[in-house]
Amino acid sequence: MRAGVVPAAIAVVLAAGGVGAWQVTRPRPAADENAPRVAVTSAVVSRGDIVARVQLPGVLEFDGTYSIANQLPPGVVTSVARTGSVLARGSRLFTVGATPAVLMYGSRPAYRDFAAGMTDGGDVRDLERNLAALGMDPGRAMTVDRHFSAATAAAIRRWQKARGLPLAARTGRLALGEVVFLPGRIRVKSAETTSGSSAGPGARMLAATSTNQVVRVTLSTDQRSQVHVGDRVEVTLTGVPRGVQGRVRSVGTVATAPTQAGGGGGDGPNAQGPATVPVTIVLIRPGKAFAGLDLAPVQVAVAGSRRQGVLTIPITALLARPGGGYQVALLEGTSRRLLPVRPGLYDQDTGTVEVTGAGVREGARVEVPVS
């Protein structure tokens, strides 16, 4: 490559290994090593810390998927929650006839009637915990446990009164379908039915997610060794000036083969690209920047290996050497000479690379193209 001719683009990808385990696409060398054909300037060789960051495309979405079905007796749907609405404990999900299905928080689905004489169970504890949280046990007579007691029935009657049910309907019992247990607040993704439709037990009523936003990244298997659970990341969105901090929650262990060109699955000769694993990133205090966004494309910067007190130069200062490897054009007064170097860690965020090599020293100036 001519001295001073810099690669048009340097592609940095992750590879298995430790320090220096990044791969740079080699620029093609030119025949003449003397006359540069591009405008150049100089940059100083600096000493400092460098972090190997990789930029990955991701998608911002809401965590969890819930399919909410009707368990009330057959009837006409008279209301259903709006798409995009956020529902908390005690909120109405839908109504069949005159009976609403109400959201409660719990770790297991409701599967039976709640009434005096029922056998003990974890669903009873979930119900009692919700009644207490809704303020239906002001005297704290109810023990939150697995047993349906007289105090539990009294708390249900208070809740039925608070919802405006007539005296005859304040029975202290709940039929299957009147409460729906989900892990927490939900965001309605879509309504699967409309008012006026008929719905029987098992009919799909709503599709929902949690209100927690996460970022999903598809990571190629050759990058997997560089991304770990607990790694800190920065998530940026086009048009939003400041990024949001995040943390890697999970890195998949089962790889998905690339899709074949003809649309089929598998890893045959027509497969496109490497196998991948899913990565999930949780956001740390996202604030209002990403509020309400679903399926939004984002960029994720993952900080990997770190080196301290090393020599660094701009990535664009790297030149291809005939026969392989890299070199820099060292500027000394009016002279210019080519010096072999070995790249180490790359930082895509700052556009710098760690270098070592005989004759490379802090404060020296190297040739770079004019940006």
C-alpha positions in Angstrom: 0.0 0.0 0.0 1.3 3.5 -0.8 2.7 5.3 2.3 -0.1 7.5 3.6 -2.8 5.6 1.7 -5.3 4.7 4.5 -8.0 2.1 4.3 -11.4 3.4 3.3 -13.0 1.5 6.1 -11.7 -0.8 8.9 -14.2 -3.3 10.1 -13.8 -4.4 13.7 -15.5 -7.6 14.8 -15.2 -9.7 18.0 -13.3 -13.0 17.9 -12.7 -15.6 20.6 -9.7 -14.8 22.9 -8.4 -12.2 25.2 -6.3 -9.1 24.6 -5.8 -8.4 20.9 -8.6 -10.9 19.9 -10.2 -8.3 17.6 -9.9 -8.8 13.9 -9.4 -5.9 11.5 -10.1 -6.3 7.8 -6.8 -5.7 6.0 -6.5 -2.8 3.6 -5.0 -3.8 0.3 -1.4 -2.6 -0.2 -0.6 -0.4 -3.2 2.6 -0.7 -5.3 4.3 2.6 -4.5 5.3 3.3 -0.9 6.2 6.9 -1.3 3.6 9.4 -2.7 0.3 9.6 -0.7 -2.8 10.2 -2.8 -5.1 11.5 0.0 -4.9 14.6 2.2 -3.2 13.8 5.4 -2.5 15.3 8.8 -0.9 14.0 11.9 -1.9 12.7 15.3 0.0 12.2 18.5 0.8 8.8 20.0 -0.8 8.9 23.4 -0.4 6.8 26.6 -3.5 6.0 28.6 -6.3 3.4 29.1 -8.3 1.7 26.4 -11.5 -0.3 26.6 -12.4 -2.8 23.9 -16.0 -1.7 23.1 -18.1 -3.3 20.4 -21.1 -1.7 18.8 -24.1 -4.0 18.3 -27.5 -3.3 16.8 -30.5 -4.0 19.1 -34.2 -3.6 19.5 -35.9 -1.8 22.4 -39.0 -3.6 23.5 -41.1 -4.6 26.5 -40.2 -7.7 28.5 -42.4 -10.7 28.9 -45.4 -11.8 26.9 -48.8 -12.7 28.4 -51.8 -14.2 26.7 -54.9 -13.4 28.8 -57.9 -15.7 28.4 -61.4 -15.5 29.6 -62.4 -17.8 32.4 -65.8 -16.2 33.2 -69.0 -18.0 32.1 -70.0 -17.5 28.4 -71.5 -14.2 27.5 -71.1 -11.0 25.5 -68.0 -8.9 25.9 -69.1 -5.5 27.1 -65.6 -3.9 27.6 -62.0 -4.6 26.9 -58.8 -2.6 27.9 -57.4 -0.3 25.2 -54.2 -1.2 23.3 -51.2 0.6 24.8 -52.9 1.2 28.2 -50.9 0.4 31.4 -52.8 -1.5 34.0 -52.0 -2.0 37.6 -53.4 -4.1 40.5 -57.1 -3.7 40.7 -57.6 -2.6 37.1 -60.3 -4.0 34.9 -59.0 -6.1 32.1 -62.3 -6.9 30.3 -65.9 -7.5 31.1 -68.2 -10.3 30.0 -71.8 -9.5 30.6 -71.8 -7.5 33.8 -68.8 -9.3 35.4 -65.4 -7.8 35.1 -62.1 -9.7 35.2 -59.7 -7.7 37.4 -55.9 -7.8 37.5 -54.2 -9.0 40.6 -50.5 -9.7 41.1 -49.4 -13.3 41.6 -47.0 -16.0 40.6 -49.5 -18.6 39.5 -52.8 -18.4 37.5 -56.1 -18.5 39.3 -57.6 -21.9 38.6 -60.6 -22.2 41.0 -63.3 -20.3 42.9 -62.3 -18.5 46.1 -64.8 -19.3 48.9 -65.0 -20.5 52.5 -64.2 -24.1 52.9 -61.7 -24.3 49.9 -58.5 -26.2 50.5 -55.4 -24.3 51.4 -53.1 -23.1 48.6 -50.6 -20.6 47.3 -53.4 -18.9 45.2 -55.1 -18.0 48.5 -52.0 -16.3 49.7 -51.7 -14.4 46.5 -55.3 -13.2 46.8 -54.9 -12.2 50.4 -51.7 -10.3 49.6 -53.6 -8.3 46.9 -56.6 -7.6 49.2 -54.2 -6.2 51.8 -52.4 -4.1 49.3 -55.7 -2.6 48.1 -56.5 -1.6 51.7 -59.3 -4.1 52.2 -58.0 -5.3 55.6 -57.8 -2.0 57.5 -57.8 -3.7 60.9 -55.3 -6.3 59.9 -57.5 -9.1 60.9 -56.5 -11.2 57.9 -53.4 -13.4 58.0 -51.7 -13.6 54.7 -51.2 -17.3 54.4 -52.5 -20.3 52.4 -55.8 -20.5 54.3 -59.1 -18.9 53.3 -60.5 -17.6 56.6 -63.5 -15.5 57.7 -61.2 -12.5 57.6 -60.4 -13.3 54.0 -64.1 -13.4 53.1 -64.6 -10.1 55.0 -61.8 -8.5 52.9 -63.5 -9.7 49.7 -66.8 -8.2 50.8 -65.1 -4.8 51.4 -63.5 -5.0 48.0 -66.9 -5.8 46.4 -68.4 -2.8 48.2 -65.6 -0.6 47.0 -66.3 -1.6 43.4 -69.9 -0.5 43.7 -71.5 -4.0 43.8 -75.0 -4.1 45.2 -75.5 -5.5 48.7 -76.8 -8.9 47.4 -73.6 -9.3 45.3 -71.2 -8.8 48.3 -70.9 -12.4 48.9 -67.4 -12.7 50.2 -66.5 -15.2 47.5 -65.1 -14.9 44.0 -65.9 -17.1 41.0 -63.2 -18.4 38.7 -62.3 -15.7 36.2 -63.1 -12.7 38.4 -59.4 -12.2 39.2 -56.5 -12.7 36.9 -53.1 -13.2 38.4 -50.0 -11.8 36.6 -46.5 -11.0 37.9 -47.1 -7.2 38.0 -48.2 -4.2 36.0 -48.9 -4.9 32.4 -49.0 -3.0 29.1 -51.7 -4.0 26.7 -50.1 -5.0 23.4 -53.3 -5.8 21.6 -57.0 -6.5 22.2 -57.9 -10.0 20.9 -61.6 -9.3 21.0 -64.0 -6.4 20.7 -67.1 -5.2 22.6 -70.2 -7.0 21.4 -68.3 -10.3 20.6 -69.2 -13.5 22.4 -66.6 -15.1 24.7 -66.5 -18.4 26.5 -64.0 -19.9 28.8 -60.6 -20.1 27.2 -61.2 -17.3 24.6 -58.2 -15.1 24.1 -59.0 -11.6 25.3 -55.7 -9.6 25.5 -52.1 -9.9 24.6 -49.9 -8.0 27.0 -46.3 -7.4 28.1 -44.7 -6.2 31.3 -44.0 -2.5 31.6 -40.2 -3.2 31.9 -38.2 -2.2 28.8 -35.3 -4.4 27.7 -33.0 -4.5 24.7 -32.7 -7.6 22.6 -29.5 -8.2 20.7 -28.7 -11.0 18.3 -25.0 -11.9 18.9 -23.0 -14.1 16.5 -21.4 -17.1 18.2 -17.9 -15.8 17.5 -18.7 -12.8 19.6 -20.2 -14.7 22.5 -17.0 -15.0 24.5 -16.7 -11.2 24.6 -20.1 -10.5 26.2 -20.9 -11.6 29.7 -23.8 -11.5 32.2 -23.4 -8.4 34.3 -21.4 -6.4 31.7 -22.3 -2.7 31.6 -23.5 -1.2 28.3 -24.6 2.1 26.9 -27.8 2.1 24.8 -28.3 5.0 22.3 -31.3 5.9 20.2 -31.2 8.0 17.1 -32.4 11.5 17.9 -31.8 11.2 21.6 -28.7 13.1 22.6 -27.8 11.1 25.7 -27.5 7.3 26.0 -29.0 5.2 28.7 -26.9 2.8 30.9 -27.8 -0.9 30.9 -26.6 -4.3 32.1 -26.4 -7.6 30.3 -29.1 -9.8 32.0 -28.6 -13.0 30.0 -26.6 -14.5 27.2 -28.1 -17.4 25.3 -26.5 -20.8 25.3 -28.5 -22.3 22.4 -27.4 -21.0 18.9 -29.8 -20.4 16.1 -28.6 -21.4 12.6 -28.8 -18.7 9.9 -31.7 -18.6 7.5 -31.1 -20.0 4.1 -31.4 -17.8 1.1 -34.5 -19.6 -0.1 -36.4 -18.9 3.2 -35.8 -22.3 4.9 -34.0 -22.8 8.1 -30.8 -24.8 8.7 -27.1 -24.3 8.1 -26.7 -25.7 4.6 -24.7 -24.2 1.7 -27.3 -21.5 1.2 -27.3 -20.3 4.8 -26.7 -16.6 5.3 -24.3 -15.4 8.0 -23.1 -17.0 11.3 -25.2 -18.8 13.9 -26.4 -16.4 16.7 -27.4 -16.4 20.3 -29.9 -14.0 22.0 -28.8 -11.4 24.5 -31.1 -9.5 26.8 -30.1 -6.2 28.3 -32.0 -4.4 31.1 -32.0 -0.6 31.3 -30.8 1.2 34.4 -33.0 4.3 35.1 -34.1 4.9 31.5 -36.1 8.0 32.5 -38.2 9.7 29.9 -35.8 9.2 27.0 -37.2 5.8 25.9 -40.7 6.1 27.5 -43.4 4.2 25.7 -41.1 3.1 22.8 -41.7 -0.4 21.5 -39.7 -2.3 18.8 -37.4 0.8 18.4 -33.9 0.1 16.8 -31.1 1.1 19.1 -27.3 0.9 19.2 -25.6 -1.0 22.1 -22.0 -0.3 23.1 -20.6 -3.2 25.2 -17.4 -2.5 27.2 -15.2 -5.6 27.2 -11.5 -6.0 28.0 -9.6 -3.0 29.5 -5.9 -2.2 29.2 -4.2 0.6 31.3 -1.2 2.7 30.5 -0.8 1.6 26.9 0.2 3.5 23.7 -2.8 4.4 21.5 -3.2 5.9 18.0 -6.2 6.6 15.8 -7.4 3.5 14.0 -7.1 5.3 10.7 -3.3 5.6 11.2 -3.0 1.9 10.6 -1.5 1.0 7.2 -1.3 -2.4 5.6 2.2 -3.9 5.2 3.2 -5.9 2.2 3.0 -9.6 3.2 0.6 -8.9 6.1 0.5 -7.0 9.3 0.4 -3.3 9.9 2.6 -0.2 10.0 2.3 3.5 10.7 3.9 6.4 9.0 6.1 8.1 11.6 6.7 11.8 11.1 10.0 13.3 12.3 10.5 16.9 11.3 10.2 16.8 7.5 11.0 13.1 7.2 8.5 10.3 7.0 9.3 6.6 7.6 7.2 3.5 7.9 7.3 1.6 11.2 5.8 -1.9 11.8 3.3 -2.0 14.7 1.1 -4.7 16.3 -2.5 -3.7 17.1 -4.0 -4.7 20.4 -7.4 -3.6 21.7 -9.7 -1.5 19.6 -12.2 1.1 20.9 -14.9 1.8 18.4 -16.4 4.5 20.4 -13.2 6.7 20.5 -11.8 5.4 17.2 -8.4 4.4 18.8 -6.3 1.3 18.9 -3.6 0.0 21.2 -0.2 -0.4 19.4 3.2 -1.9 20.3 6.3 -1.9 18.2 10.0 -1.0 18.3 10.4 2.7 17.9 6.8 3.6 18.9 6.9 6.1 21.7 4.6 8.5 23.6 4.5 11.9 22.0 5.6 10.8 18.5 3.4 11.9 15.6 1.9 9.6 13.0 0.2 10.3 9.7 -3.6 10.1 9.5 -6.0 11.0 6.7 -7.9 14.3 6.9 -11.4 13.5 8.1 
